[in-house]
Amino acid sequence: MKGYEILEQRYLKIYREDGIDPYEKKIGLLDFLRELNAGPEGIVRYSSFMVVGIDDVLYLTKRETRRAIALDIHKVLQSSANDLERKKIEVQIVCKGRLVKGDSFWVEYRGETLPLDFIFGTPIKREIRGFPVYTTGFNLSS
C-alpha cells in the first residue's frame, strides 16, 4: 500500500548511521501542496518526496486556527489521492518534533502540541529499521 509515511527527522540516515533512508526529493510542505494543487502533470511517475516543515506550518499558525489549517491541508492531500496512487508516488512526512499517538495523533514541537490527526486521521504505527513510522493511505481514511 502506498501512502504517507510520517516519521521524526532524528530517525533519518542523515542524522544517524543506522537511520531510515530519506526519499529523493526534499520539498517543503507548502511547495508540495502547491504542486498537488497544480495538478498531476507536474509530478513525475515513481517520484519519492521527503516533505518537511509540517510542524513549522502548524506552529506558526495561531492556536485557534490550527484545526482549520490542518483540515485545509487534509483536503488538498485527499483530493490528490488518486493521482498520487496512480503515479506510484512515495511520500515521507518528516517532523522535527516528537510524534505521539494516543487517542489522537500529534507532534510535540517547541512546547506546543500540534494536531496531525486532523490531517492524517489515525495512522498505523509500524517500524522501519527499528524506528517508529506512522503510515496511512493517500485517501486519508481511518
N, C-alpha and C positions, 0 to 999 in steps of 0.2 A: 504494500500500500504506500503510495506516495502521499506526501503531505508536509506539514510543518514539523520540524524538529526544534524544540525550544530548549536551550541549554545556557549554562553560565559560561561566560567568557573565560574564566580561570581554568576550565577543563580543556581548552583548545591546545593543540600541539604547539602553538605559538608561545604559550606560557609554561608548558610542561612537556618534558621529553616523551612521556607515555600518553599524551593527550589525544584528543579527537582531532582528526584532520579537518581544517576549515574548508568550506566549499570555495570554489574557484573565484567567483565574482563577489567582491566585497562592495556592498551598497548600503547607503543609509535608508532608514525606514521611509522617510518622506519621498526620496527618489524612487524607491521600489513601488510605493503606492502610485506615484506619478506614471511610472512605466505601465503599471497594470491599468490605470485609467486611460492611457493612450491606446490600449488595445493589444491584442496578441501578436500583431505583425512585428512589433519591435523586439519580441522575446524569441531568442533562438532556441530551437528544439534541443532537448537534453542539457540545457543550461543548469548550472548549480549556483545558487545565490547564498551568500552569507549576509544576512540583513542585520545591521547594527543600529542602535540608537532608540529602540522602543522605550527603554526606561527613561532616557533623556526627554523624549517627546511627552511622555506622561508626567514626568516630574516637573517640567516647565509649564505645564497646564495648571490653571487654578484648580484647587481641590474640588470645588463644586461643579466643574465642567469635565472632570476626568472620565466619568462614566460615559458622558455623551461623546467625547472624543474617542474613547475605546470602542463604543458601538459604531461610530463612523468608520474606524479602521476595520472593524469586523465586516461591515457592509462591502467595503472595497475588496477585501480579501475574498469574501464569499462570492461576490459577483464574478470573480476571475477564476473560480474553482475549476470549471470545465476546461478552460484554456490551459491552465497550468497542468492539469491531469493529462489532457490530450497531447501536450508537448513534452510530457515526461520530465517536468522541471523538478529540481530538488531545491528545498529552501530550509536553511538553518536560521532561526531567530536567536540571535546571541544577546544575552543580557549581561550587563556589568554587575548588577546586584545579585542577591541570593534568591533563588526560586523556592517558593513554598507552596505545597499542595496540601490542603486540608479540606474543609467543607467547600472552599473555593480555591482559586489559583491566583497567586500574586507574586510580585517581585519586591523584595525589600531593597530600597535604594536610597542612599543619602538620608536615612532616618525616616523615610516615608514607605507606606505600604501602597503599592501601585497595582490596580486591578488588571490582571491579564485574563481572568475568566470571562469578562465581557467581550473579549476579542476571540479567544481560543476555546471557550467552553471548559470542559473538564478533560484535559488531555490524559493519555495513558502514560504512566511512568515506566520506563524501561532503562536498560543500561547499555552503553557503548563503551567498551574497554574498561568497564567497572565504574563509569561515571554516569550519574543520573541525567537522562534526556527525556523530555516530555513530548509525546507525539500526538498529532491529531490530523485527520484528513483535510484536504483542501476545502471541502464543503463546510467544515467547522461545526458539524452537528455532533452533539454529545450524546 
